[in-house]
Amino acid sequence: MSADGSGPVDADGSGPVDADGSGPVGAADAVDGARLAADAAADAAGLAAGTAPAGDVPPAAGTVVGVVGPTAAGKSALSIALAHALDGEVVNADSMQLYRGMDIGTAKLTIGERAGVPHHLLDIWPVTEPASVAEYQRLARAAIDDILARGRVPLLVGGSGLYLRAVLERFEFPGTDPVLRQRLEAELAEAGPAALHERLRAVDPDAAANILPGNGRRIVRALEVVELTGAPFAAALPDPSPYYRSVQVGVDLDTTQLDERIALRVDRMWADGLVAETRVLADQGLAAGRTASRALGYQQVLRFLAGELTESEAYQETIRATRRFVRRQRSWFRRDPRITWLDSTGAGLVAEALRVVRPTAR
């Protein structure tokens, strides 16, 4: 699903991606941060004193711990607590936090908020760089392998479902040909997506059935793959096949409470200077960024700066769009039976998460 929820990523891992457009939620997560930190400290003290809950064992070597769930559910706070309890390091799985300067709108944790926990894959791309799941996969696996080699626990944390799957499962992305892509894009501009969709239907009917006739970007990519490989375009995701041993903890909460958190989050973003941050990024080419410009919050502020919305309308639309996106995130993650779901408002969240993780992680 794309950053704005419009559709899947290209098969080469390029283009708009399944990101929540925001990432771990600073304002909402902060609500639970102190409680979770205290829980983690208590858990760590219990382990040191040999009083950990019965049945606890160290996580199994070579296991990746996923912390997943919708925007504003509390992933960041839980990941910090788990990292302290497990001697872990966080690998970012939020595609918009990969972008330099996109801090307020993604609620990227500050150095202080990271509480001494090393974080990987933050601030690696300029806002003009199109997102590439294939490149992210390479970088994330390198970070995870390094963490494992040092005997620590990697925590893959974020709400970008496709990014998580691309790392944890065996995903392969077909190559690309710039000359062929340019020719197909020129044909798209001249003839329109409907004509190219009919061509795709003739050569790969299954792909055509899974791609909307108006989605020119994906039609072009499908035709490119068919022409390059002579094989059908994989318009649907492959069946799961593990790349790493992993355990995934999902955090969520009641919809009414989550909606309130989202409103709080957006209010905090505005108060912290999202509009000013977007102005700076606009000077760096944000509006031309094929992926970054579609991030929730930034997309709406760009429209305000362009005179298409009032600031109040941009604010309200950010809340509405984030709530819509949360519904799509839930739909994505809830289909995966491997995720153990926990209520992020529960008093014993960290202890519950550790009980899930410890029998299988290092």
C-alpha positions as CSV (number, residue, x, y, z in Angstrom):
1,M,0.0,0.0,0.0
2,S,1.3,3.4,-0.8
3,A,2.2,6.2,1.6
4,D,-1.2,7.7,1.0
5,G,-2.8,4.3,0.9
6,S,-3.3,4.4,-2.9
7,G,-1.7,1.2,-3.9
8,P,1.1,-1.3,-3.6
9,V,4.8,-0.7,-4.2
10,D,6.3,-1.3,-7.6
11,A,7.7,-4.8,-8.1
12,D,11.3,-3.4,-8.3
13,G,10.7,-2.0,-4.8
14,S,10.6,1.6,-6.2
15,G,8.0,4.3,-6.0
16,P,5.4,5.1,-3.4
17,V,5.3,2.5,-0.6
18,D,3.4,1.0,2.2
19,A,4.2,3.6,4.8
20,D,2.0,5.1,7.4
21,G,3.3,8.4,6.2
22,S,4.3,9.2,9.7
23,G,6.1,6.6,11.7
24,P,6.4,5.9,15.4
25,V,4.3,8.5,17.1
26,G,6.1,10.9,19.4
27,A,3.2,12.8,21.0
28,A,0.9,9.8,21.4
29,D,3.7,7.4,22.4
30,A,4.9,10.0,25.0
31,V,1.7,9.4,26.8
32,D,2.8,5.9,27.7
33,G,6.5,6.4,27.5
34,A,7.2,7.0,31.2
35,R,5.1,4.0,32.3
36,L,6.7,1.7,29.8
37,A,10.2,2.9,30.8
38,A,9.4,2.2,34.4
39,D,8.0,-1.3,33.4
40,A,11.2,-2.0,31.5
41,A,13.4,-1.0,34.4
42,A,11.4,-3.2,36.7
43,D,11.7,-6.1,34.3
44,A,15.4,-5.6,33.9
45,A,15.9,-5.4,37.7
46,G,13.9,-8.6,38.0
47,L,16.2,-10.4,35.5
48,A,19.3,-9.2,37.2
49,A,18.1,-10.4,40.6
50,G,16.9,-13.7,39.2
51,T,13.3,-13.0,39.9
52,A,12.0,-12.8,36.3
53,P,8.5,-14.4,35.8
54,A,8.5,-18.2,35.8
55,G,9.3,-19.7,32.4
56,D,11.3,-16.7,31.1
57,V,14.3,-17.7,29.0
58,P,16.7,-15.6,27.0
59,P,15.6,-14.9,23.4
60,A,17.0,-17.5,21.0
61,A,20.0,-16.4,19.0
62,G,19.4,-15.1,15.5
63,T,15.8,-14.0,16.1
64,V,14.4,-10.6,14.9
65,V,11.7,-9.0,17.1
66,G,9.1,-7.1,15.2
67,V,7.1,-4.4,16.9
68,V,4.2,-3.5,14.6
69,G,0.8,-1.8,14.6
70,P,-1.1,1.3,13.4
71,T,0.0,4.8,13.8
72,A,-0.3,6.3,17.3
73,A,-0.7,2.9,18.9
74,G,2.5,3.1,21.0
75,K,5.2,1.2,19.0
76,S,8.1,3.6,19.8
77,A,7.6,3.6,23.5
78,L,7.3,-0.2,23.6
79,S,10.4,-0.7,21.4
80,I,12.5,1.4,23.7
81,A,11.3,-0.6,26.7
82,L,12.0,-3.9,25.0
83,A,15.4,-2.8,23.8
84,H,16.4,-2.0,27.4
85,A,15.1,-5.3,28.6
86,L,16.5,-7.4,25.8
87,D,19.8,-5.6,25.1
88,G,18.5,-4.7,21.7
89,E,18.8,-2.1,19.0
90,V,16.1,-0.6,16.9
91,V,16.0,-0.9,13.1
92,N,13.5,1.6,11.6
93,A,10.7,0.1,9.5
94,D,8.9,3.4,8.8
95,S,9.6,4.5,5.3
96,M,9.1,8.2,5.9
97,Q,11.6,8.3,8.8
98,L,14.2,7.3,6.2
99,Y,14.1,10.9,5.0
100,R,16.4,13.6,6.3
101,G,14.7,16.6,7.8
102,M,11.2,14.9,8.1
103,D,11.3,15.0,11.9
104,I,8.2,16.7,13.3
105,G,5.7,15.2,10.8
106,T,7.1,11.7,11.3
107,A,7.5,12.1,15.1
108,K,11.0,10.8,14.7
109,L,12.4,10.2,18.2
110,T,15.1,12.7,19.3
111,I,18.4,11.5,20.6
112,G,17.1,12.0,24.1
113,E,13.9,10.2,23.5
114,R,15.9,7.2,22.2
115,A,17.1,6.8,25.8
116,G,20.5,5.4,24.8
117,V,19.1,2.7,22.4
118,P,20.9,2.6,19.1
119,H,18.6,3.3,16.1
120,H,19.4,2.3,12.6
121,L,18.1,3.5,9.2
122,L,17.0,7.0,10.1
123,D,17.7,10.1,7.9
124,I,19.4,8.2,5.1
125,W,17.7,9.8,2.0
126,P,17.0,13.3,0.8
127,V,13.3,14.2,0.3
128,T,13.7,14.1,-3.5
129,E,14.7,10.4,-3.5
130,P,12.0,8.0,-4.5
131,A,11.5,5.3,-1.9
132,S,12.9,1.8,-2.8
133,V,11.8,-1.2,-0.8
134,A,14.6,-3.2,-2.5
135,E,17.2,-0.7,-1.3
136,Y,15.6,-0.6,2.1
137,Q,15.6,-4.4,2.3
138,R,19.4,-4.5,1.6
139,L,20.2,-1.8,4.2
140,A,17.9,-3.3,6.9
141,R,19.2,-6.8,6.5
142,A,22.8,-5.5,6.7
143,A,21.9,-3.6,9.9
144,I,20.2,-6.7,11.4
145,D,23.1,-9.0,10.5
146,D,25.5,-6.6,12.2
147,I,23.4,-6.4,15.3
148,L,23.1,-10.2,15.5
149,A,26.8,-10.6,14.9
150,R,27.4,-8.5,18.0
151,G,25.2,-10.7,20.1
152,R,22.4,-8.2,20.5
153,V,18.7,-8.3,19.6
154,P,17.4,-6.5,16.5
155,L,14.0,-4.9,16.9
156,L,12.4,-4.1,13.6
157,V,9.9,-1.3,14.5
158,G,7.3,0.5,12.4
159,G,4.0,0.6,10.7
160,S,5.1,0.1,7.1
161,G,3.8,-3.4,6.5
162,L,5.5,-4.1,3.1
163,Y,8.9,-2.9,4.5
164,L,8.6,-5.4,7.4
165,R,7.6,-8.2,5.1
166,A,10.4,-7.4,2.6
167,V,13.0,-7.8,5.4
168,L,11.6,-10.7,7.3
169,E,10.5,-12.8,4.3
170,R,12.1,-13.9,1.0
171,F,11.3,-11.1,-1.3
172,E,13.1,-10.7,-4.7
173,F,12.6,-7.6,-6.8
174,P,13.0,-7.8,-10.6
175,G,15.5,-5.4,-12.2
176,T,14.7,-2.3,-14.2
177,D,15.8,-0.8,-17.5
178,P,15.9,3.0,-17.6
179,V,15.7,3.2,-21.4
180,L,12.7,0.9,-21.5
181,R,11.1,2.7,-18.5
182,Q,11.5,6.0,-20.2
183,R,9.9,4.8,-23.4
184,L,6.9,3.3,-21.6
185,E,6.5,6.5,-19.5
186,A,6.5,8.5,-22.7
187,E,3.8,6.2,-24.1
188,L,1.8,6.7,-20.9
189,A,2.0,10.4,-21.2
190,E,0.9,10.3,-24.9
191,A,-1.8,7.5,-24.8
192,G,-2.9,7.5,-21.2
193,P,-3.2,4.7,-18.7
194,A,-6.3,3.0,-20.2
195,A,-4.5,2.2,-23.5
196,L,-1.5,0.7,-21.7
197,H,-3.8,-1.2,-19.4
198,E,-5.4,-2.8,-22.5
199,R,-1.9,-3.8,-23.7
200,L,-1.1,-5.3,-20.3
201,R,-4.4,-7.2,-20.4
202,A,-3.3,-8.8,-23.6
203,V,0.1,-9.9,-22.4
204,D,-0.5,-10.5,-18.7
205,P,-4.3,-10.7,-17.8
206,D,-3.7,-11.7,-14.2
207,A,-1.6,-8.5,-13.6
208,A,-4.1,-6.4,-15.4
209,A,-6.9,-7.8,-13.2
210,N,-4.9,-6.7,-10.1
211,I,-4.0,-3.2,-11.2
212,L,-6.5,-0.4,-11.6
213,P,-6.8,0.9,-15.2
214,G,-6.0,4.4,-13.9
215,N,-2.8,3.4,-12.1
216,G,-0.3,4.4,-14.8
217,R,2.8,4.0,-12.7
218,R,2.1,0.3,-11.9
219,I,0.9,-0.4,-15.4
220,V,4.2,0.9,-16.8
221,R,6.2,-1.2,-14.3
222,A,4.2,-4.3,-15.1
223,L,4.8,-3.9,-18.8
224,E,8.5,-3.3,-18.1
225,V,8.9,-6.5,-16.1
226,V,7.0,-8.5,-18.7
227,E,9.2,-7.1,-21.5
228,L,12.4,-7.6,-19.5
229,T,11.8,-11.0,-18.2
230,G,9.3,-12.6,-20.5
231,A,7.5,-13.7,-17.3
232,P,4.3,-12.4,-15.7
233,F,4.4,-9.4,-13.4
234,A,3.9,-10.4,-9.8
235,A,1.1,-8.0,-9.0
236,A,0.3,-9.8,-5.8
237,L,2.6,-10.4,-2.9
238,P,4.3,-13.8,-2.6
239,D,3.3,-16.4,-0.1
240,P,5.3,-15.9,3.2
241,S,8.6,-17.7,3.3
242,P,10.9,-16.7,6.3
243,Y,14.2,-15.1,5.7
244,Y,14.9,-14.6,9.4
245,R,13.5,-16.4,12.5
246,S,11.3,-13.8,13.9
247,V,8.6,-13.0,16.5
248,Q,6.2,-10.1,16.0
249,V,4.3,-8.2,18.6
250,G,1.5,-6.0,17.5
251,V,0.2,-3.1,19.6
252,D,-3.3,-1.6,19.2
253,L,-6.1,0.0,21.2
254,D,-9.7,0.9,21.1
255,T,-10.6,2.8,18.0
256,T,-12.1,5.8,19.9
257,Q,-9.0,6.1,22.0
258,L,-6.7,5.8,18.9
259,D,-8.7,8.5,17.1
260,E,-8.1,10.7,20.1
261,R,-4.4,10.0,20.1
262,I,-4.3,10.8,16.4
263,A,-5.9,14.2,17.0
264,L,-3.4,14.8,19.9
265,R,-0.5,13.8,17.6
266,V,-1.5,16.2,14.9
267,D,-2.1,19.0,17.4
268,R,1.4,18.4,18.7
269,M,2.9,18.4,15.2
270,W,1.4,21.8,14.5
271,A,2.5,23.2,17.8
272,D,6.1,21.9,17.3
273,G,6.4,23.6,13.9
274,L,5.3,21.2,11.2
275,V,4.4,24.1,8.8
276,A,7.9,25.7,9.3
277,E,9.6,22.4,8.8
278,T,7.6,21.8,5.6
279,R,8.7,25.2,4.3
280,V,12.3,24.3,4.8
281,L,11.8,20.9,3.1
282,A,9.9,22.6,0.2
283,D,13.1,24.6,-0.5
284,Q,14.9,21.3,-0.7
285,G,12.5,19.9,-3.3
286,L,9.9,18.2,-1.2
287,A,7.1,18.9,-3.6
288,A,9.0,17.1,-6.3
289,G,9.7,14.1,-4.2
290,R,7.7,11.2,-5.5
291,T,7.4,9.5,-2.2
292,A,8.2,12.1,0.5
293,S,5.7,14.6,-0.8
294,R,2.8,12.1,-0.1
295,A,3.6,11.7,3.6
296,L,0.7,12.4,5.9
297,G,0.9,15.9,7.3
298,Y,3.5,17.1,4.8
299,Q,1.2,16.5,1.9
300,Q,-1.5,18.6,3.5
301,V,0.9,21.4,4.5
302,L,2.3,21.5,1.0
303,R,-1.3,22.1,-0.3
304,F,-1.7,24.9,2.3
305,L,1.6,26.5,1.1
306,A,0.4,26.2,-2.5
307,G,-2.9,28.0,-1.6
308,E,-5.0,25.0,-2.2
309,L,-6.1,24.7,1.4
310,T,-6.4,27.0,4.4
311,E,-4.1,26.1,7.3
312,S,-7.2,25.0,9.3
313,E,-8.3,22.8,6.4
314,A,-4.8,21.3,6.2
315,Y,-4.8,20.6,9.9
316,Q,-8.3,18.9,9.8
317,E,-7.5,16.9,6.7
318,T,-4.3,15.6,8.3
319,I,-6.4,14.2,11.1
320,R,-8.9,12.7,8.8
321,A,-6.3,11.2,6.4
322,T,-4.4,9.7,9.3
323,R,-7.5,8.0,10.7
324,R,-8.3,6.6,7.3
325,F,-4.7,5.3,6.9
326,V,-4.9,3.6,10.4
327,R,-7.9,1.6,9.1
328,R,-5.8,0.4,6.2
329,Q,-2.9,-0.4,8.4
330,R,-5.1,-2.5,10.6
331,S,-6.5,-4.3,7.7
332,W,-2.9,-5.1,6.5
333,F,-1.5,-6.3,9.8
334,R,-4.6,-8.1,11.1
335,R,-4.4,-10.5,8.1
336,D,-1.1,-11.9,9.5
337,P,-1.7,-14.7,12.0
338,R,1.9,-14.6,13.1
339,I,1.5,-11.3,15.0
340,T,0.6,-11.5,18.7
341,W,-1.6,-8.6,19.5
342,L,-1.5,-6.7,22.8
343,D,-3.5,-3.8,24.2
344,S,-1.1,-0.9,24.3
345,T,-3.0,0.7,27.2
346,G,-2.6,-2.3,29.5
347,A,-0.7,-1.8,32.7
348,G,1.5,-4.8,32.1
349,L,2.3,-4.3,28.4
350,V,6.0,-4.7,28.6
351,A,5.8,-7.8,30.7
352,E,3.2,-9.3,28.3
353,A,5.4,-8.4,25.3
354,L,8.5,-10.0,27.0
355,R,6.5,-13.2,27.6
356,V,5.8,-13.3,23.9
357,V,9.3,-12.6,22.8
358,R,11.6,-14.4,25.3
359,P,10.7,-18.0,24.4
360,T,11.7,-17.3,20.8
361,A,14.1,-14.3,20.6
362,R,17.7,-14.5,21.8
